[in-house]
């Protein structure tokens, strides 16, 4: 992926190298804010309504004071202007981050939603179901909590960042994160689904996982292709005993897991879901 030449910051498009952040910034200090990662195809943001639903719900929970101009339409325009400026309109990943400004833990200067947007080109392989299944394992170094903030894509991403480092050390593809009860929360950058006896299951949001966009898509659309889907509490034993495991996010859609620990999996239902639900999204034009 190429490095973006320009970024958007609070209404202005500037060179990436000219951006500076104060050491007193609350996002830098405390992870105070949230972000959205979106996919651009042929100059359009895929599933933009879902992304903005989640973003504005998160901003309300995080108690930002939104100016009148700070609307979905405004943000969409800024996103697409930057995509065009960086010549990433064909296929790209966009990261929109909202952060609080300067201040200490108890004395924020304001609750204004500072906005930073970046874009990167995407490899066309992101639109294709992975041919080689993922090798995964359980990351024991962090435990997710299930509270009012756990489903937000928070700027405080430490547990996931450490899990991603561990994945590289282990020379595997991804890691499953558990909650304090040793049940499945999610993966480093994805939600976790299992298929067992033709029933699709994913963890309840109260289990500590991120409220993923593709997670929402599948929960809403799987019944339309004749598949039963349930939100429940998933144990590691449920993963081991599954017929299939797949991971979802808004960039690659769906990826199938070939192996967790010593257990091997197939991908028949995953292929069908990719064909019936993910491909139609990626054919938007």
C-alpha positions as CSV (number, residue, x, y, z in Angstrom):
1,X,0.0,0.0,0.0
2,X,1.2,3.5,-0.8
3,X,1.6,6.1,1.9
4,X,-1.0,8.8,1.6
5,X,0.3,12.2,0.4
6,X,-2.4,14.3,2.0
7,X,-4.6,14.1,5.1
8,X,-7.7,15.9,6.1
9,X,-7.7,17.8,9.5
10,X,-10.6,19.8,10.8
11,X,-11.8,21.0,7.4
12,X,-8.4,21.4,5.7
13,X,-6.5,19.1,3.4
14,X,-2.8,19.3,4.3
15,X,0.4,17.3,3.6
16,X,0.8,14.4,5.9
17,X,4.2,15.5,7.0
18,X,3.0,18.9,8.2
19,X,0.6,17.5,10.8
20,X,1.6,18.0,14.4
21,X,-0.1,16.9,17.6
22,X,0.3,18.5,21.0
23,X,1.8,16.5,23.9
24,X,-1.2,17.6,25.9
25,X,-3.7,16.0,23.4
26,X,-6.1,13.8,25.3
27,X,-6.3,11.2,22.5
28,X,-2.5,10.9,22.5
29,X,-2.5,10.6,26.3
30,X,-5.6,8.6,27.0
31,X,-7.0,7.3,23.7
32,X,-9.9,9.7,24.1
33,X,-11.9,9.3,20.9
34,X,-13.0,6.8,18.3
35,X,-12.5,6.0,14.6
36,X,-14.1,4.4,11.6
37,X,-12.4,2.3,8.9
38,X,-14.2,2.4,5.6
39,X,-13.8,0.9,2.2
40,X,-14.0,3.0,-1.0
41,X,-14.9,1.5,-4.3
42,X,-15.2,3.5,-7.5
43,X,-15.4,6.8,-5.6
44,X,-18.1,5.6,-3.2
45,X,-18.0,4.7,0.5
46,X,-19.4,1.2,0.9
47,X,-22.0,0.8,3.7
48,X,-21.7,4.5,4.6
49,X,-25.0,4.6,6.4
50,X,-23.9,1.8,8.7
51,X,-20.6,3.5,9.4
52,X,-22.2,6.8,10.2
53,X,-24.8,5.2,12.4
54,X,-22.0,3.7,14.5
55,X,-19.9,6.8,14.5
56,X,-22.6,9.2,15.7
57,X,-23.8,6.7,18.3
58,X,-20.2,6.5,19.6
59,X,-19.8,10.2,19.7
60,X,-22.9,10.5,21.8
61,X,-21.6,7.9,24.3
62,X,-18.2,9.7,24.4
63,X,-20.0,13.0,25.1
64,X,-18.7,15.1,22.3
65,X,-20.4,18.4,21.6
66,X,-21.2,18.4,17.9
67,X,-21.3,21.7,15.9
68,X,-24.3,22.2,13.6
69,X,-22.1,21.7,10.5
70,X,-20.8,18.3,11.8
71,X,-23.2,16.1,9.9
72,X,-23.0,12.8,7.9
73,X,-23.2,14.9,4.7
74,X,-20.3,17.1,5.8
75,X,-18.1,14.1,6.8
76,X,-18.9,12.2,3.6
77,X,-17.9,15.2,1.5
78,X,-14.6,15.5,3.4
79,X,-13.9,11.8,2.9
80,X,-14.5,11.8,-0.8
81,X,-12.6,15.1,-1.4
82,X,-9.5,13.5,0.3
83,X,-9.9,10.2,-1.6
84,X,-10.0,12.2,-4.8
85,X,-7.0,14.4,-3.8
86,X,-4.9,11.3,-3.1
87,X,-6.1,9.6,-6.3
88,X,-7.4,6.6,-4.3
89,X,-11.0,6.6,-5.7
90,X,-10.8,3.2,-7.4
91,X,-10.2,1.1,-4.3
92,X,-9.1,2.4,-0.9
93,X,-9.2,2.2,2.8
94,X,-10.2,5.3,4.6
95,X,-9.7,6.0,8.3
96,X,-11.7,8.7,10.0
97,X,-10.7,9.5,13.5
98,X,-12.4,11.8,16.0
99,X,-10.5,12.9,19.0
100,X,-10.8,15.3,21.9
101,X,-8.3,18.2,22.1
102,X,-5.9,19.2,24.8
103,X,-6.4,18.8,28.6
104,X,-5.6,16.7,31.5
105,X,-7.7,13.8,32.8
106,X,-10.2,16.0,34.6
107,X,-9.9,19.2,32.7
108,X,-10.5,18.9,29.0
109,X,-10.4,22.2,27.2
110,X,-13.5,21.4,25.2
111,X,-15.5,18.5,23.8
112,X,-15.1,19.6,20.2
113,X,-14.8,16.7,17.8
114,X,-11.4,17.1,16.1
115,X,-11.4,15.2,12.8
116,X,-8.5,13.5,11.1
117,X,-8.9,11.5,7.9
118,X,-6.3,9.3,6.1
119,X,-6.6,7.2,2.9
120,X,-4.6,4.3,1.5
121,X,-4.8,2.3,-1.7
122,X,-6.1,-1.2,-1.4
123,X,-5.0,-4.4,-3.1
124,X,-7.8,-5.8,-5.3
125,X,-7.3,-9.1,-3.5
126,X,-9.3,-7.5,-0.6
127,X,-12.4,-8.2,-2.8
128,X,-11.6,-11.9,-3.1
129,X,-12.2,-14.7,-0.5
130,X,-8.9,-15.8,0.9
131,X,-7.7,-18.9,-0.9
132,X,-5.5,-20.1,1.9
133,X,-7.3,-20.3,5.2
134,X,-6.1,-18.3,8.2
135,X,-4.0,-19.8,10.9
136,X,-5.2,-18.5,14.3
137,X,-4.7,-19.0,18.0
138,X,-6.0,-17.6,21.3
139,X,-4.2,-14.4,22.7
140,X,-4.1,-14.7,26.5
141,X,-2.3,-11.4,27.1
142,X,-5.4,-9.1,27.2
143,X,-8.9,-9.6,28.3
144,X,-11.8,-7.5,26.9
145,X,-14.4,-6.1,29.3
146,X,-18.1,-5.8,28.4
147,X,-19.2,-2.3,29.3
148,X,-20.8,0.7,27.5
149,X,-17.5,1.6,25.8
150,X,-16.3,-1.9,24.7
151,X,-18.3,-2.0,21.4
152,X,-16.9,1.4,20.3
153,X,-13.9,1.5,17.9
154,X,-11.9,3.4,20.5
155,X,-8.6,5.2,20.0
156,X,-7.5,3.2,23.0
157,X,-6.5,0.1,21.1
158,X,-3.8,-1.3,23.3
159,X,-5.1,-4.9,23.8
160,X,-5.5,-5.3,20.0
161,X,-2.2,-3.8,19.3
162,X,-0.4,-6.2,21.6
163,X,-2.3,-9.1,20.1
164,X,-1.2,-8.0,16.6
165,X,2.4,-8.0,17.8
166,X,2.0,-11.4,19.3
167,X,0.5,-12.7,16.0
168,X,3.6,-11.6,14.1
169,X,5.9,-13.2,16.7
170,X,3.9,-16.5,16.4
171,X,4.0,-16.3,12.6
172,X,0.3,-16.8,12.3
173,X,-2.5,-14.8,10.7
174,X,-4.7,-13.5,13.5
175,X,-5.6,-14.0,17.1
176,X,-8.8,-14.5,19.1
177,X,-9.3,-12.2,22.1
178,X,-11.3,-13.4,25.1
179,X,-13.1,-11.6,27.9
180,X,-12.7,-11.8,31.6
181,X,-14.8,-15.0,31.6
182,X,-12.6,-16.6,29.0
183,X,-15.3,-16.4,26.4
184,X,-14.8,-15.1,22.8
185,X,-14.9,-11.3,22.4
186,X,-13.5,-10.8,18.9
187,X,-10.2,-10.9,16.9
188,X,-7.5,-8.3,16.4
189,X,-9.3,-6.4,13.6
190,X,-12.5,-8.5,13.1
191,X,-15.5,-10.1,14.6
192,X,-15.6,-13.9,15.0
193,X,-18.3,-16.2,13.6
194,X,-18.7,-19.9,13.8
195,X,-20.8,-22.3,11.9
196,X,-22.1,-25.5,13.6
197,X,-24.8,-27.8,12.2
198,X,-25.7,-25.1,9.7
199,X,-26.3,-22.5,12.4
200,X,-24.2,-19.3,12.3
201,X,-23.2,-17.9,15.7
202,X,-21.3,-14.8,16.9
203,X,-20.6,-13.3,20.3
204,X,-23.1,-11.0,22.0
205,X,-21.8,-7.4,22.1
206,X,-22.0,-7.6,25.9
207,X,-19.1,-10.1,25.7
208,X,-16.7,-7.3,24.9
209,X,-16.3,-7.3,21.1
210,X,-16.4,-4.4,18.7
211,X,-19.8,-3.6,17.1
212,X,-18.5,-4.4,13.6
213,X,-20.1,-3.2,10.4
214,X,-19.9,-6.5,8.6
215,X,-21.2,-8.2,11.7
216,X,-24.3,-6.1,11.5
217,X,-24.6,-6.8,7.8
218,X,-24.5,-10.6,8.3
219,X,-26.9,-10.6,11.2
220,X,-29.4,-8.6,9.1
221,X,-28.9,-10.4,5.8
222,X,-28.1,-14.1,6.6
223,X,-31.8,-15.0,7.1
224,X,-32.5,-13.8,3.6
225,X,-30.3,-16.5,2.1
226,X,-31.9,-19.2,4.4
227,X,-29.3,-19.2,7.2
228,X,-30.1,-19.1,10.9
229,X,-27.9,-16.7,12.8
230,X,-27.6,-16.3,16.6
231,X,-25.8,-14.0,19.0
232,X,-24.7,-15.9,22.0
233,X,-21.8,-16.5,24.5
234,X,-19.1,-18.5,22.7
235,X,-16.4,-20.5,24.6
236,X,-13.1,-21.7,23.3
237,X,-14.6,-25.2,23.2
238,X,-17.3,-23.8,20.9
239,X,-14.6,-22.6,18.5
240,X,-12.7,-25.9,18.7
241,X,-15.9,-27.9,18.0
242,X,-17.2,-25.7,15.1
243,X,-17.5,-26.9,11.6
244,X,-16.3,-23.5,10.3
245,X,-14.9,-20.3,11.7
246,X,-14.8,-17.0,9.7
247,X,-13.7,-13.4,10.5
248,X,-15.4,-10.3,9.3
249,X,-14.7,-6.6,8.9
250,X,-15.6,-3.8,6.5
251,X,-12.4,-3.9,4.5
252,X,-12.1,-7.5,3.4
253,X,-15.6,-8.6,4.2
254,X,-15.1,-12.2,5.2
255,X,-12.1,-14.5,5.6
256,X,-12.2,-18.2,6.5
257,X,-10.1,-19.8,9.2
258,X,-8.3,-23.0,8.3
259,X,-6.8,-23.8,11.7
260,X,-7.2,-22.8,15.4
261,X,-4.6,-24.5,17.6
262,X,-4.6,-28.1,16.2
263,X,-8.1,-28.1,14.9
264,X,-8.8,-27.8,11.1
265,X,-11.9,-26.3,9.5
266,X,-13.7,-26.3,6.1
267,X,-15.2,-23.3,4.4
268,X,-18.4,-24.4,2.5
269,X,-20.8,-22.0,4.2
270,X,-18.2,-19.2,4.2
271,X,-17.9,-19.5,0.5
272,X,-21.7,-19.3,0.1
273,X,-21.9,-16.2,2.4
274,X,-19.1,-14.5,0.4
275,X,-20.9,-15.2,-2.9
276,X,-24.4,-14.2,-1.7
277,X,-23.7,-11.3,0.6
278,X,-20.2,-10.0,0.4
279,X,-19.7,-10.0,-3.4
280,X,-22.9,-7.9,-4.1
281,X,-21.6,-5.2,-1.7
282,X,-18.2,-5.2,-3.5
283,X,-19.9,-4.8,-6.9
284,X,-21.3,-1.5,-6.0
285,X,-20.8,1.1,-8.7
